[in-house]
């Protein structure tokens, strides 16, 4: 027979021969401690997963940004959006939806793509998703951390730029910051008059620094409301899902909100908004030589125009003894008032009050050869004005003619580029090509 014995601790009675176990209270305490530890671990893990999704979203958004810059460097324009309503595997999925010849492209609509927000083509903006295939990106790079396709807005005019007009890229999309619990109502004004954070000046209507966005790349965050997934042609619902602040990034207008992160509640905000300003694109690409800054492009264009005009003037010079008199070609087109500064056209020059456009094709054919040089970086006619009709060696007028670009806004304003052709320029040309 086998016997089992129980040994008590010193000073402890054997009692009925069994060791004392854990009480229910002790077990409950242990379970509570384990539960708290597991809860903390799960919360920490959940936080790490959420942060990983945000980090992946920002990384992919930057990848898309860089791909857009690369596209501009090769094609001198921004791509049209892809159609959100085309699902993965369908023909045209993640391909830009565009028609038209170079310089006249139109972003098409349909299949969830909208192309005339805030104005008909070529004005206004198109809205769809990032065209990954066109950009040469894998599908995964165009999905945010919640597996939703990035929404992509682009200026219609930016999708039809050329090598001669890309430097004049302009945007109109405004970005706003609204501190909750204020109403989600963007004020499309500059910093002193509203909540616009991509304003470039304190002067109303001043676009000289060109910070209004030409494109927007948007992730709709963890709630995904308003975004498109690869397997569905319908947008994810927004009703009861997104806050009024986030709703502004899903609708069809040119105003967007870029707020701080607010996790839950009526003021929640988890969108990742990446505005792309023309200045960002052109400055970045000018460093590689792929695209010229507007002022560099216009300086080169003005130089070419000056050469063409002075060649005409020299070829048509009156051979008056002892020197020639260069005949400046006449303006063409209707006259428009222009506020030239007297300091830049000093006496005895006659200060002009208007501009017209460059001489006609029949007068100076060189201005129109090989695609022409008569337009500025924004695709508008260069304005021209003679201060005097002819130039002789002994003339006292120091600025005989002027060229003007109305700049990004297309009207006479502070962003204009004015190019004064001086008597010294004319003398240098005459000396080089045979003398006075």
Secondary structure in CASP SS format (residue, H / E / C, confidence):
PFRMAT SS
TARGET T0000
AUTHOR 0000-0000-0000
METHOD secondary structure of the structure
MODEL  1
X C 1.00
X C 1.00
X C 1.00
X C 1.00
X C 1.00
X C 1.00
X C 1.00
X C 1.00
X C 1.00
X C 1.00
X C 1.00
X C 1.00
X C 1.00
X C 1.00
X C 1.00
X C 1.00
X C 1.00
X C 1.00
X C 1.00
X C 1.00
X C 1.00
X C 1.00
X C 1.00
X H 1.00
X H 1.00
X H 1.00
X H 1.00
X H 1.00
X H 1.00
X H 1.00
X H 1.00
X H 1.00
X H 1.00
X H 1.00
X H 1.00
X H 1.00
X H 1.00
X H 1.00
X H 1.00
X H 1.00
X H 1.00
X H 1.00
X H 1.00
X H 1.00
X H 1.00
X H 1.00
X H 1.00
X H 1.00
X H 1.00
X H 1.00
X H 1.00
X H 1.00
X H 1.00
X H 1.00
X H 1.00
X H 1.00
X H 1.00
X H 1.00
X H 1.00
X H 1.00
X H 1.00
X H 1.00
X H 1.00
X H 1.00
X H 1.00
X H 1.00
X H 1.00
X H 1.00
X H 1.00
X H 1.00
X H 1.00
X H 1.00
X H 1.00
X H 1.00
X H 1.00
X C 1.00
X C 1.00
X C 1.00
X C 1.00
X C 1.00
X C 1.00
X E 1.00
X C 1.00
X C 1.00
X C 1.00
X C 1.00
X C 1.00
X C 1.00
X C 1.00
X C 1.00
X C 1.00
X C 1.00
X C 1.00
X C 1.00
X C 1.00
X E 1.00
X C 1.00
X E 1.00
X E 1.00
X C 1.00
X C 1.00
X C 1.00
X C 1.00
X C 1.00
X C 1.00
X E 1.00
X E 1.00
X C 1.00
X C 1.00
X E 1.00
X C 1.00
X C 1.00
X E 1.00
X E 1.00
X E 1.00
X E 1.00
X E 1.00
X C 1.00
X C 1.00
X C 1.00
X C 1.00
X C 1.00
X C 1.00
X C 1.00
X E 1.00
X E 1.00
X E 1.00
X E 1.00
X E 1.00
X C 1.00
X C 1.00
X H 1.00
X H 1.00
X H 1.00
X H 1.00
X C 1.00
X C 1.00
X C 1.00
X H 1.00
X H 1.00
X H 1.00
X H 1.00
X E 1.00
X C 1.00
X C 1.00
X C 1.00
X C 1.00
X C 1.00
X E 1.00
X C 1.00
X E 1.00
X E 1.00
X E 1.00
X E 1.00
X E 1.00
X H 1.00
X H 1.00
X H 1.00
X H 1.00
X H 1.00
X C 1.00
X C 1.00
X C 1.00
X C 1.00
X C 1.00
X H 1.00
X H 1.00
X H 1.00
X C 1.00
X C 1.00
X C 1.00
X C 1.00
X E 1.00
X E 1.00
X E 1.00
X E 1.00
X C 1.00
X C 1.00
X C 1.00
X C 1.00
X C 1.00
X C 1.00
X C 1.00
X C 1.00
X C 1.00
X C 1.00
X C 1.00
X C 1.00
X C 1.00
X C 1.00
X H 1.00
X H 1.00
X H 1.00
X C 1.00
X C 1.00
X E 1.00
X C 1.00
X C 1.00
X C 1.00
X C 1.00
X C 1.00
X C 1.00
X C 1.00
X C 1.00
X C 1.00
X C 1.00
X C 1.00
X C 1.00
X C 1.00
X C 1.00
X C 1.00
X C 1.00
X E 1.00
X E 1.00
X E 1.00
X E 1.00
X E 1.00
X E 1.00
X E 1.00
X C 1.00
X C 1.00
X C 1.00
X C 1.00
X C 1.00
X C 1.00
X C 1.00
X C 1.00
X E 1.00
X C 1.00
X C 1.00
X C 1.00
X C 1.00
X C 1.00
X C 1.00
X C 1.00
X C 1.00
X C 1.00
X C 1.00
X C 1.00
X C 1.00
X C 1.00
X C 1.00
X C 1.00
X H 1.00
X H 1.00
X H 1.00
X H 1.00
X C 1.00
X C 1.00
X C 1.00
X C 1.00
X C 1.00
X C 1.00
X C 1.00
X E 1.00
X E 1.00
X E 1.00
X C 1.00
X C 1.00
X C 1.00
X C 1.00
X E 1.00
X C 1.00
X C 1.00
X C 1.00
X C 1.00
X C 1.00
X C 1.00
X E 1.00
X C 1.00
X C 1.00
X E 1.00
X E 1.00
X E 1.00
X E 1.00
X E 1.00
X E 1.00
X H 1.00
X H 1.00
X H 1.00
X H 1.00
X H 1.00
X H 1.00
X H 1.00
X H 1.00
X H 1.00
X C 1.00
X C 1.00
X C 1.00
X C 1.00
X C 1.00
X C 1.00
X C 1.00
X H 1.00
X H 1.00
X H 1.00
X H 1.00
X H 1.00
X H 1.00
X H 1.00
X H 1.00
X H 1.00
X H 1.00
X H 1.00
X H 1.00
X H 1.00
X H 1.00
X H 1.00
X H 1.00
X H 1.00
X H 1.00
X H 1.00
X H 1.00
X H 1.00
X H 1.00
X C 1.00
X C 1.00
X E 1.00
X C 1.00
X C 1.00
X C 1.00
X C 1.00
X C 1.00
X C 1.00
X E 1.00
X E 1.00
X E 1.00
X C 1.00
X C 1.00
X C 1.00
X C 1.00
X E 1.00
X E 1.00
X E 1.00
X E 1.00
X E 1.00
X E 1.00
X C 1.00
X C 1.00
X C 1.00
X C 1.00
X C 1.00
X C 1.00
X C 1.00
X C 1.00
X C 1.00
X C 1.00
X C 1.00
X C 1.00
X C 1.00
X C 1.00
X C 1.00
X C 1.00
X E 1.00
X E 1.00
X E 1.00
X E 1.00
X C 1.00
X C 1.00
X C 1.00
X C 1.00
X C 1.00
X C 1.00
X C 1.00
X H 1.00
X H 1.00
X H 1.00
X C 1.00
X H 1.00
X H 1.00
X H 1.00
X C 1.00
X C 1.00
X C 1.00
X E 1.00
X C 1.00
X C 1.00
X C 1.00
X C 1.00
X C 1.00
X E 1.00
X C 1.00
X E 1.00
X E 1.00
X E 1.00
X E 1.00
X C 1.00
X C 1.00
X C 1.00
X E 1.00
X E 1.00
X E 1.00
X C 1.00
X C 1.00
X C 1.00
X C 1.00
X C 1.00
X C 1.00
X C 1.00
X C 1.00
X E 1.00
X E 1.00
X E 1.00
X E 1.00
X E 1.00
X C 1.00
X C 1.00
X C 1.00
X C 1.00
X C 1.00
X C 1.00
X C 1.00
X C 1.00
X C 1.00
X C 1.00
X C 1.00
X E 1.00
X E 1.00
X E 1.00
X E 1.00
X E 1.00
X C 1.00
X H 1.00
X H 1.00
X H 1.00
X H 1.00
X H 1.00
X H 1.00
X H 1.00
X H 1.00
X H 1.00
X H 1.00
X C 1.00
X C 1.00
X C 1.00
X C 1.00
END
